[in-house]
């Protein structure tokens, strides 16, 4: 079971780290292996009539004919076009397709910002598909068309089901590496998000388009498609975003969530990976500068299997007055996203050296289209690399472009700036035949930094399609804060439970080794939680930045700009600063509590011993003796069964003192003696009844059971009888009690009546002081508030499963907390006190015949009432020994001399008195014998 629990804990921890890493912002870019990259400008190598400069056209590639298709796009006049251009990458020649006679001559309506992809299905279809987009009059389109690469004609696809509303700017497409359905020869395209100019559609609104049929010269209108709909995750709204499809993952990066005068100022850093097949959503952190009109393509380089999870974000534009990207985009930055881990890496590829050896890069541009392939698209050596081809766009100056660039990913791997990957020797090359000589890359070590806060959405987070004045500020912090903050609270909870386990419970006063181990473990975990909390707070202040970038109202204030930040800081100061300082102040300033004194009201009298009463009166006046004693200070007396102290291993500095006033016939210096054991004898109660020994007020002062090993060396030197007696008692068996035949007389062994129980008394609960109650209540209130704050943050910004894990952890903590209190842990706790009151048992009822009073003494106060346990003060059994001879000076067999039966010492001669005193001392085995003419007093009544 323990092994299974550890495995489940490890899985939960990995799950926690994975989801928290994909749910929150990334402060620093990751450094993971990528292929060696180089930009190559092949515009000058292309012949033929170039297409009209456009942005947001559709792009496709057919490896069979080596033709790259460019269709539609927005021209420099702002009007969509319907032109179709083919670039033969074998000959690097532009051309316009001319269908043969008898084939359809029509073209799709002009459009741009459409969703497109390749529809290859054996001999059934070899086409490029285009759906939706923005028409020539600004209307949104819903029609679907296919271009036959073989016969070079367009054909409209017959849609058999109702589909999504008309839209443009949607994310979507198809992964060309996914084989068509073997049974139906169909392919599936995906589309999500977009807008019709009035309404915006969330990225979570995913539509699947399945196309089947045949497209050929003899079957020009035999393709058909069907739409199906599903909702994936909770992705927000976005237009002008970069998107691509990897397997069944629909990926969208950046873009705006408004259609009102959208430009690079409204671009957001949000990224979404929608796993269509499993209905899961992943939110990679923001790291590159938010792009407007960028391009996203998969990394199809076959050199490493890890490349299959990578996508390249290239080009686009951003507002340099809002963001600092460390000059990355001007140097051809390629932001690489690992969709498996959710991490970004910012890479600066090698440039095109041209003829003069000065490396150049494509300028930032909006609306350029890109397409990647698993081999080199141009050049004689196709297997040296994989290429991504880029066309068109509008640069930052407003110029529409017809440039064609190649991002070449050579077969290799680099994981450090300037790293060696086995590149060919020689100088950096240019042109379509570049082989990677002297190619290296540089990693950027910082994510883009926001310079000015801005907003583009309403306070509710919904999209805006028209001009509005409402806005809100969105902020983000580093991954370190979002990991350390909840982690600090998560490990603080078990440290609280361990501390409560380490403190003494209600059933005992005595700490054990396990208690100390748990205490130290709790302290270590609490220090770790404290360090994690401080780290989380520091990282939040050093990494806070705004993630929304539309300028509605600028502000430079990024500290304590959210309710979450204000509440978190206040709770941190209270829990991590005020509470520890208050506890330290309480520990340093609170005086040590003196030992409790027995109140006269709680003690009954004993009338059978005038000596005891006299000694108790003396003890009350002298119980706080000074240590060490001076020459004129009486020597301290100790309890015989308690060793040198009530605490094992420590010598007591308090005890009863013996003074000259205690003796009626004392003269000169005198010495106290110590009774280490007493023979078994029966004490009989008087006719008026003996106090019943089970009353709590007669409970003796708790001391630990004493074994032979507990007698320290000084006690052995002072009293050899103690060592001998303990050794003898350890081998004896239980003796039968002597029954009394006297009517209405309760009999008990004097040892039983005078010696304490070896087990510790049961203390059910104990209330702390008022200050401690207030401090602990504040502590637990702050912990609960932080748990709630963390749960709210996880619910709003993290994965649902992460919220569930933390919620379950919190519930388990409070269940354990109340369970420990129910079982009396710890004893000194307000919660334990309240729980004990709920399930407290009623006190036992006393029968009418049970004696309830004990009028045995009328002189003085009683310090040592009769205990209730049958065992003696030692760990061995039995703790007594039957007297060997009849006691002719006592009223009971083996019993002590009583004042009532004592002979008048004044009527006896000195020799008789001394003889009887020696007999009494011999029978009691007293370790020290007093001098003549002194009354024998026993330092401990037991």
C-alpha angles and dihedrals in degrees: 000000000000091000091050091050092052091050092050090048091052092049091048090050093051090047090050094050094044096051096040089051092052096041101055143053121283115230098190130027117251122243108222130150117282132170119265106269133205133175116226125187108212097168092108092051095058121095134198134051108325119224123254112281106261143158130220097021122151120258134198141161135213113200090195095063096021088230124148113203126211115186132179124332135156114288127216089267090062093248122123117241132214097205122133121208130184124202114199102213091195093061097019091232130144119223142160117234120247115197118220120253113279093031123101111282098188127108132215116261114275113272147147137200090042127151113250143169146148123287107199117165113159110269094336100077135004101173151127114238127211125183134176124346138141116302133219095269094045095262124137117247134217104180124115125218137179131205116212107222092198100050096023101228136122124239129183116234117232109234112209100188137046112271142192124305115275113276148154134207092043126152118241151088134138138280105244091205092066111097118233121255106285095212100047102019087230130144129207126223125192132217131178139163123004133127142247093214094264104044129040123210122213121243088237088067097090125183125193120207116197115195126193140157132073132298114192141126091272095040104044097155104033101107122103136176141196132207128222129180136217139162117234120190124313102289116164133230125292141165131179087029128144115248144170141163125242112186100310095335115112108204127194127179131190122326130132133286095213135066095201108110090323117194139143090297092070095049115126130203095230120132129190133192110191113194098206096186096053098029092237130140128206123191110204114204123260115254114138119066110278106267128215115207095356127157128241124196134168121252102245096175106134096206095097132023089222089067089071090076095049130097127187121227109201138175123343123128135265137188106261091194089063101036138037111208094175090249092296101137092047087057094051096263117197112202108206118204121197102207090193096061099020092234129140126215121191113214132184108206127206114271135229107274092201118190096311097049094243110131115236132189136196111273119241109277140172124230099014113150124222137192129187131207134189093241137038108288095204135028134051098276105063096173098058095082148344118256137216113198122206128195138183130340138144119273127219092269091058096255118143113226139211096186121138117209132181122212101201119201108196122212101265143073134251125185102171138045110276090003123166117245101169097273118180116264121257140062126318108279135217134202134046094306097056108142101194099264111166091356117151137151139223126224118220108225098203135058120234112285123221114232102183128025117233142159139217105178139069121258091264093057094243121137123263122219097176135043112284138168098219117102141153136203120242121198136189136190136199128287089247092065094046091050100041098042098059091033090057091054093042093057093039091065097061091045088059091052092048091051091052089049091050095053118085113275126224093265099061145023097206123097119217135202089261090056092053092047092052091046093054092044090051091050092051093049091046091053089050090050090049092051092048090050093051090047091050092051094048093048091051092056095044097046106034113130140152120261099190114079113183109117110235099131123358123218133173095203111106100153119092091354096141135055089237091057095048093047093045093051093047093049092045093053091047097046103033100034114020098041097050092044091049092050092049091048090050093050094047098044103036111097119235111262114246118226113280115259120222111249117228090233092060095053128072126212130258114212100182097075124048089178093059092051091049091050092048091053089051092047093053091057096044107031093113097063122174121252128247095027120236126224091269096041118099115245117261118249122215135205107262098218095044098064118222092328144001088251112065116245095018129095115233120241094193131066145116118300128217116224135179091253089068092071126067093205104031125142129168126355117338136192130218122230134212128224108216097180138003129210119249113271138157122244114205122205121232122254093265090064136265120252111263107253097223097074114117093227089066094054109127124235105280115252132167120260109263125229130180091264091057093065104098123218094258092055090050091054092047097044121022088176089068092060094043093046094050091048091050096046093052091070101044126100130226114290123217116249118249110245120221123226096196111114119244091007123129112215127203138157111264088227089053092049097046106035125078129243114268090221119077119256117259112251109184101196145333129209117227121229119283092255092051091048091053093046094048093046090052091048094053091044090055092047091052091047092052090049090053092046091051092047091051091050092048091048093052102039111014136067115284092238091056090053090050092051094051092044091052091048091053094048091050090051094055092044089054091045094056092041091056091048090050090055093047102261115172107015096209099058136112092220091050090049092052093045091049091053089055096054100025115140119232116255115264115265119242116231118235092247094053114106110242102182135050111205096177099124134040098171120083130326127306119241100176115044123186114280123214107228122106096214129082131241095273132080090236123082134260101031096198143051127218116247113259098217141030115275106228093181097056133070092227134045109271090352127135124265111267128213090235094058099033117120118241103261091202090066093052126082120243095254094054092047092050092047094052091045091053090048091051092048091046092052093048093043094227113188096216124038120210125232120262123276091037129113112240111245124181114220093213120035091220 
